[in-house]
């Protein structure tokens, strides 16, 4: 059976005025956007999301992991 992947988005920083530039490194919570994808589909979905959404100050990006 082929491996299945879960696609999610999360931020890599959080606001904290005590840190330089007001940002503290922090892997945010994961918000699922797709499940049960093949490796190629998950990768394509991440590439599409990341190319059509600005990551912003908190560096919000799509990623995937094996289910």
PDB file as gemmi writes it, atoms N, CA and C in Angstrom:
CRYST1    1.000    1.000    1.000  90.00  90.00  90.00 P 1                      
ATOM      1  N   UNK A   1       0.858  -1.184   0.000  1.00  0.00           N  
ATOM      2  CA  UNK A   1       0.000   0.000   0.000  1.00  0.00           C  
ATOM      3  C   UNK A   1       0.902   1.244   0.000  1.00  0.00           C  
ATOM      4  N   UNK A   2       0.624   2.209  -0.883  1.00  0.00           N  
ATOM      5  CA  UNK A   2       1.461   3.423  -0.943  1.00  0.00           C  
ATOM      6  C   UNK A   2       1.281   4.280   0.310  1.00  0.00           C  
ATOM      7  N   UNK A   3       2.335   4.995   0.643  1.00  0.00           N  
ATOM      8  CA  UNK A   3       2.288   5.886   1.801  1.00  0.00           C  
ATOM      9  C   UNK A   3       1.347   7.043   1.510  1.00  0.00           C  
ATOM     10  N   UNK A   4       0.703   7.541   2.558  1.00  0.00           N  
ATOM     11  CA  UNK A   4      -0.194   8.684   2.462  1.00  0.00           C  
ATOM     12  C   UNK A   4       0.371   9.831   3.293  1.00  0.00           C  
ATOM     13  N   UNK A   5       0.099  11.038   2.845  1.00  0.00           N  
ATOM     14  CA  UNK A   5       0.669  12.229   3.478  1.00  0.00           C  
ATOM     15  C   UNK A   5      -0.416  13.220   3.863  1.00  0.00           C  
ATOM     16  N   UNK A   6      -0.152  13.936   4.941  1.00  0.00           N  
ATOM     17  CA  UNK A   6      -1.029  14.977   5.460  1.00  0.00           C  
ATOM     18  C   UNK A   6      -0.373  16.324   5.171  1.00  0.00           C  
ATOM     19  N   UNK A   7      -1.139  17.257   4.619  1.00  0.00           N  
ATOM     20  CA  UNK A   7      -0.644  18.591   4.286  1.00  0.00           C  
ATOM     21  C   UNK A   7      -1.226  19.567   5.304  1.00  0.00           C  
ATOM     22  N   UNK A   8      -0.393  20.464   5.799  1.00  0.00           N  
ATOM     23  CA  UNK A   8      -0.833  21.423   6.812  1.00  0.00           C  
ATOM     24  C   UNK A   8      -0.097  22.741   6.645  1.00  0.00           C  
ATOM     25  N   UNK A   9      -0.623  23.776   7.290  1.00  0.00           N  
ATOM     26  CA  UNK A   9       0.053  25.068   7.318  1.00  0.00           C  
ATOM     27  C   UNK A   9       0.342  25.421   8.771  1.00  0.00           C  
ATOM     28  N   UNK A  10       1.426  26.157   8.968  1.00  0.00           N  
ATOM     29  CA  UNK A  10       1.746  26.662  10.292  1.00  0.00           C  
ATOM     30  C   UNK A  10       2.738  27.816  10.168  1.00  0.00           C  
ATOM     31  N   UNK A  11       2.831  28.570  11.237  1.00  0.00           N  
ATOM     32  CA  UNK A  11       3.764  29.688  11.311  1.00  0.00           C  
ATOM     33  C   UNK A  11       5.025  29.237  12.036  1.00  0.00           C  
ATOM     34  N   UNK A  12       6.131  29.944  11.766  1.00  0.00           N  
ATOM     35  CA  UNK A  12       7.407  29.605  12.394  1.00  0.00           C  
ATOM     36  C   UNK A  12       7.887  30.646  13.384  1.00  0.00           C  
ATOM     37  N   UNK A  13       7.110  31.686  13.588  1.00  0.00           N  
ATOM     38  CA  UNK A  13       7.442  32.745  14.546  1.00  0.00           C  
ATOM     39  C   UNK A  13       6.195  33.128  15.316  1.00  0.00           C  
ATOM     40  N   UNK A  14       6.388  33.712  16.512  1.00  0.00           N  
ATOM     41  CA  UNK A  14       5.279  34.314  17.234  1.00  0.00           C  
ATOM     42  C   UNK A  14       5.711  35.692  17.703  1.00  0.00           C  
ATOM     43  N   UNK A  15       4.739  36.546  17.878  1.00  0.00           N  
ATOM     44  CA  UNK A  15       5.032  37.896  18.321  1.00  0.00           C  
ATOM     45  C   UNK A  15       5.455  37.886  19.784  1.00  0.00           C  
ATOM     46  N   UNK A  16       6.550  38.585  20.084  1.00  0.00           N  
ATOM     47  CA  UNK A  16       7.038  38.709  21.457  1.00  0.00           C  
ATOM     48  C   UNK A  16       7.902  39.963  21.508  1.00  0.00           C  
ATOM     49  N   UNK A  17       7.412  40.992  22.149  1.00  0.00           N  
ATOM     50  CA  UNK A  17       8.107  42.281  22.167  1.00  0.00           C  
ATOM     51  C   UNK A  17       9.453  42.222  22.881  1.00  0.00           C  
ATOM     52  N   UNK A  18       9.708  41.184  23.673  1.00  0.00           N  
ATOM     53  CA  UNK A  18      10.983  41.054  24.382  1.00  0.00           C  
ATOM     54  C   UNK A  18      12.099  40.532  23.473  1.00  0.00           C  
ATOM     55  N   UNK A  19      11.760  40.049  22.299  1.00  0.00           N  
ATOM     56  CA  UNK A  19      12.745  39.506  21.365  1.00  0.00           C  
ATOM     57  C   UNK A  19      13.123  40.548  20.315  1.00  0.00           C  
ATOM     58  N   UNK A  20      14.302  40.402  19.697  1.00  0.00           N  
ATOM     59  CA  UNK A  20      14.685  41.322  18.620  1.00  0.00           C  
ATOM     60  C   UNK A  20      13.631  41.308  17.505  1.00  0.00           C  
ATOM     61  N   UNK A  21      13.340  42.459  16.976  1.00  0.00           N  
ATOM     62  CA  UNK A  21      12.329  42.622  15.913  1.00  0.00           C  
ATOM     63  C   UNK A  21      10.927  42.206  16.357  1.00  0.00           C  
ATOM     64  N   UNK A  22      10.734  41.935  17.647  1.00  0.00           N  
ATOM     65  CA  UNK A  22       9.416  41.564  18.158  1.00  0.00           C  
ATOM     66  C   UNK A  22       8.953  40.182  17.777  1.00  0.00           C  
ATOM     67  N   UNK A  23       9.871  39.312  17.328  1.00  0.00           N  
ATOM     68  CA  UNK A  23       9.518  37.953  16.914  1.00  0.00           C  
ATOM     69  C   UNK A  23      10.360  36.912  17.639  1.00  0.00           C  
ATOM     70  N   UNK A  24       9.698  35.880  18.116  1.00  0.00           N  
ATOM     71  CA  UNK A  24      10.364  34.763  18.786  1.00  0.00           C  
ATOM     72  C   UNK A  24      10.185  33.498  17.943  1.00  0.00           C  
ATOM     73  N   UNK A  25      11.256  32.715  17.744  1.00  0.00           N  
ATOM     74  CA  UNK A  25      11.094  31.456  16.998  1.00  0.00           C  
ATOM     75  C   UNK A  25      10.089  30.546  17.699  1.00  0.00           C  
ATOM     76  N   UNK A  26       9.168  30.010  16.931  1.00  0.00           N  
ATOM     77  CA  UNK A  26       8.141  29.149  17.523  1.00  0.00           C  
ATOM     78  C   UNK A  26       7.423  28.391  16.411  1.00  0.00           C  
ATOM     79  N   UNK A  27       7.523  27.078  16.406  1.00  0.00           N  
ATOM     80  CA  UNK A  27       6.761  26.265  15.448  1.00  0.00           C  
ATOM     81  C   UNK A  27       5.319  26.251  15.935  1.00  0.00           C  
ATOM     82  N   UNK A  28       4.440  26.919  15.187  1.00  0.00           N  
ATOM     83  CA  UNK A  28       3.039  27.042  15.585  1.00  0.00           C  
ATOM     84  C   UNK A  28       2.263  25.751  15.408  1.00  0.00           C  
ATOM     85  N   UNK A  29       1.023  25.799  15.838  1.00  0.00           N  
ATOM     86  CA  UNK A  29       0.166  24.616  15.705  1.00  0.00           C  
ATOM     87  C   UNK A  29      -0.126  24.357  14.226  1.00  0.00           C  
ATOM     88  N   UNK A  30      -0.367  23.111  13.919  1.00  0.00           N  
ATOM     89  CA  UNK A  30      -0.586  22.688  12.532  1.00  0.00           C  
ATOM     90  C   UNK A  30      -2.078  22.720  12.211  1.00  0.00           C  
ATOM     91  N   UNK A  31      -2.417  23.355  11.087  1.00  0.00           N  
ATOM     92  CA  UNK A  31      -3.803  23.394  10.615  1.00  0.00           C  
ATOM     93  C   UNK A  31      -3.881  22.591   9.320  1.00  0.00           C  
ATOM     94  N   UNK A  32      -4.556  21.448   9.377  1.00  0.00           N  
ATOM     95  CA  UNK A  32      -4.646  20.550   8.219  1.00  0.00           C  
ATOM     96  C   UNK A  32      -5.385  21.200   7.068  1.00  0.00           C  
ATOM     97  N   UNK A  33      -4.848  20.987   5.857  1.00  0.00           N  
ATOM     98  CA  UNK A  33      -5.561  21.432   4.663  1.00  0.00           C  
ATOM     99  C   UNK A  33      -5.844  20.266   3.713  1.00  0.00           C  
ATOM    100  N   UNK A  34      -5.204  19.107   3.941  1.00  0.00           N  
ATOM    101  CA  UNK A  34      -5.482  17.915   3.126  1.00  0.00           C  
ATOM    102  C   UNK A  34      -4.929  16.675   3.829  1.00  0.00           C  
ATOM    103  N   UNK A  35      -5.571  15.553   3.579  1.00  0.00           N  
ATOM    104  CA  UNK A  35      -5.127  14.267   4.141  1.00  0.00           C  
ATOM    105  C   UNK A  35      -5.204  13.205   3.072  1.00  0.00           C  
ATOM    106  N   UNK A  36      -4.406  12.136   3.261  1.00  0.00           N  
ATOM    107  CA  UNK A  36      -4.487  10.997   2.356  1.00  0.00           C  
ATOM    108  C   UNK A  36      -3.919  11.251   0.972  1.00  0.00           C  
ATOM    109  N   UNK A  37      -2.983  12.174   0.867  1.00  0.00           N  
ATOM    110  CA  UNK A  37      -2.396  12.518  -0.424  1.00  0.00           C  
ATOM    111  C   UNK A  37      -1.172  11.654  -0.714  1.00  0.00           C  
ATOM    112  N   UNK A  38      -0.891  11.456  -1.992  1.00  0.00           N  
ATOM    113  CA  UNK A  38       0.354  10.798  -2.374  1.00  0.00           C  
ATOM    114  C   UNK A  38       1.486  11.799  -2.145  1.00  0.00           C  
ATOM    115  N   UNK A  39       2.714  11.324  -2.190  1.00  0.00           N  
ATOM    116  CA  UNK A  39       3.871  12.205  -2.006  1.00  0.00           C  
ATOM    117  C   UNK A  39       3.860  13.326  -3.047  1.00  0.00           C  
ATOM    118  N   UNK A  40       3.662  12.967  -4.301  1.00  0.00           N  
ATOM    119  CA  UNK A  40       3.664  13.965  -5.374  1.00  0.00           C  
ATOM    120  C   UNK A  40       2.532  14.978  -5.220  1.00  0.00           C  
ATOM    121  N   UNK A  41       1.340  14.503  -4.843  1.00  0.00           N  
ATOM    122  CA  UNK A  41       0.207  15.412  -4.645  1.00  0.00           C  
ATOM    123  C   UNK A  41       0.455  16.354  -3.467  1.00  0.00           C  
ATOM    124  N   UNK A  42       1.008  15.822  -2.380  1.00  0.00           N  
ATOM    125  CA  UNK A  42       1.298  16.648  -1.203  1.00  0.00           C  
ATOM    126  C   UNK A  42       2.338  17.711  -1.543  1.00  0.00           C  
ATOM    127  N   UNK A  43       3.353  17.309  -2.250  1.00  0.00           N  
ATOM    128  CA  UNK A  43       4.405  18.255  -2.638  1.00  0.00           C  
ATOM    129  C   UNK A  43       3.843  19.347  -3.559  1.00  0.00           C  
ATOM    130  N   UNK A  44       3.034  18.956  -4.524  1.00  0.00           N  
ATOM    131  CA  UNK A  44       2.426  19.915  -5.446  1.00  0.00           C  
ATOM    132  C   UNK A  44       1.506  20.881  -4.696  1.00  0.00           C  
ATOM    133  N   UNK A  45       0.719  20.357  -3.763  1.00  0.00           N  
ATOM    134  CA  UNK A  45      -0.186  21.199  -2.986  1.00  0.00           C  
ATOM    135  C   UNK A  45       0.595  22.234  -2.160  1.00  0.00           C  
ATOM    136  N   UNK A  46       1.684  21.804  -1.544  1.00  0.00           N  
ATOM    137  CA  UNK A  46       2.530  22.727  -0.769  1.00  0.00           C  
ATOM    138  C   UNK A  46       3.143  23.791  -1.673  1.00  0.00           C  
ATOM    139  N   UNK A  47       3.665  23.375  -2.806  1.00  0.00           N  
ATOM    140  CA  UNK A  47       4.273  24.329  -3.735  1.00  0.00           C  
ATOM    141  C   UNK A  47       3.249  25.353  -4.206  1.00  0.00           C  
ATOM    142  N   UNK A  48       2.041  24.884  -4.506  1.00  0.00           N  
ATOM    143  CA  UNK A  48       0.992  25.803  -4.950  1.00  0.00           C  
ATOM    144  C   UNK A  48       0.615  26.778  -3.832  1.00  0.00           C  
ATOM    145  N   UNK A  49       0.373  26.252  -2.640  1.00  0.00           N  
ATOM    146  CA  UNK A  49       0.003  27.124  -1.514  1.00  0.00           C  
ATOM    147  C   UNK A  49       1.096  28.165  -1.266  1.00  0.00           C  
ATOM    148  N   UNK A  50       2.333  27.716  -1.186  1.00  0.00           N  
ATOM    149  CA  UNK A  50       3.433  28.626  -0.860  1.00  0.00           C  
ATOM    150  C   UNK A  50       3.696  29.656  -1.959  1.00  0.00           C  
ATOM    151  N   UNK A  51       3.354  29.337  -3.192  1.00  0.00           N  
ATOM    152  CA  UNK A  51       3.560  30.298  -4.282  1.00  0.00           C  
ATOM    153  C   UNK A  51       2.391  31.275  -4.422  1.00  0.00           C  
ATOM    154  N   UNK A  52       1.243  30.960  -3.828  1.00  0.00           N  
ATOM    155  CA  UNK A  52       0.080  31.831  -3.964  1.00  0.00           C  
ATOM    156  C   UNK A  52      -0.309  32.538  -2.669  1.00  0.00           C  
ATOM    157  N   UNK A  53       0.388  32.262  -1.580  1.00  0.00           N  
ATOM    158  CA  UNK A  53       0.124  32.899  -0.293  1.00  0.00           C  
ATOM    159  C   UNK A  53       1.420  33.505   0.238  1.00  0.00           C  
ATOM    160  N   UNK A  54       1.359  34.761   0.625  1.00  0.00           N  
ATOM    161  CA  UNK A  54       2.538  35.403   1.211  1.00  0.00           C  
ATOM    162  C   UNK A  54       2.736  34.864   2.629  1.00  0.00           C  
ATOM    163  N   UNK A  55       3.955  34.504   3.009  1.00  0.00           N  
ATOM    164  CA  UNK A  55       4.192  33.942   4.337  1.00  0.00           C  
ATOM    165  C   UNK A  55       4.018  34.956   5.467  1.00  0.00           C  
ATOM    166  N   UNK A  56       4.128  36.236   5.138  1.00  0.00           N  
ATOM    167  CA  UNK A  56       3.947  37.272   6.149  1.00  0.00           C  
ATOM    168  C   UNK A  56       5.065  37.286   7.175  1.00  0.00           C  
ATOM    169  N   UNK A  57       4.891  38.139   8.153  1.00  0.00           N  
ATOM    170  CA  UNK A  57       5.908  38.349   9.178  1.00  0.00           C  
ATOM    171  C   UNK A  57       6.161  37.089  10.024  1.00  0.00           C  
ATOM    172  N   UNK A  58       5.127  36.263  10.181  1.00  0.00           N  
ATOM    173  CA  UNK A  58       5.255  35.060  11.013  1.00  0.00           C  
ATOM    174  C   UNK A  58       5.693  33.834  10.223  1.00  0.00           C  
ATOM    175  N   UNK A  59       5.958  33.994   8.952  1.00  0.00           N  
ATOM    176  CA  UNK A  59       6.456  32.933   8.060  1.00  0.00           C  
ATOM    177  C   UNK A  59       5.523  31.721   8.042  1.00  0.00           C  
ATOM    178  N   UNK A  60       4.258  31.964   7.693  1.00  0.00           N  
ATOM    179  CA  UNK A  60       3.260  30.891   7.595  1.00  0.00           C  
ATOM    180  C   UNK A  60       3.417  30.183   6.264  1.00  0.00           C  
ATOM    181  N   UNK A  61       3.647  28.870   6.315  1.00  0.00           N  
ATOM    182  CA  UNK A  61       3.905  28.096   5.101  1.00  0.00           C  
ATOM    183  C   UNK A  61       3.242  26.727   5.172  1.00  0.00           C  
ATOM    184  N   UNK A  62       3.053  26.111   4.000  1.00  0.00           N  
ATOM    185  CA  UNK A  62       2.506  24.764   3.914  1.00  0.00           C  
ATOM    186  C   UNK A  62       3.637  23.752   3.983  1.00  0.00           C  
ATOM    187  N   UNK A  63       3.366  22.631   4.629  1.00  0.00           N  
ATOM    188  CA  UNK A  63       4.309  21.521   4.765  1.00  0.00           C  
ATOM    189  C   UNK A  63       3.518  20.225   4.672  1.00  0.00           C  
ATOM    190  N   UNK A  64       4.229  19.096   4.616  1.00  0.00           N  
ATOM    191  CA  UNK A  64       3.518  17.817   4.675  1.00  0.00           C  
ATOM    192  C   UNK A  64       4.360  16.798   5.432  1.00  0.00           C  
ATOM    193  N   UNK A  65       3.653  15.789   5.938  1.00  0.00           N  
ATOM    194  CA  UNK A  65       4.294  14.716   6.691  1.00  0.00           C  
ATOM    195  C   UNK A  65       3.540  13.418   6.424  1.00  0.00           C  
ATOM    196  N   UNK A  66       4.220  12.319   6.619  1.00  0.00           N  
ATOM    197  CA  UNK A  66       3.587  11.012   6.430  1.00  0.00           C  
ATOM    198  C   UNK A  66       2.536  10.796   7.517  1.00  0.00           C  
ATOM    199  N   UNK A  67       1.387  10.239   7.117  1.00  0.00           N  
ATOM    200  CA  UNK A  67       0.327   9.969   8.093  1.00  0.00           C  
ATOM    201  C   UNK A  67       0.635   8.732   8.904  1.00  0.00           C  
TER     202      UNK A  67                                                      
END                                                                             
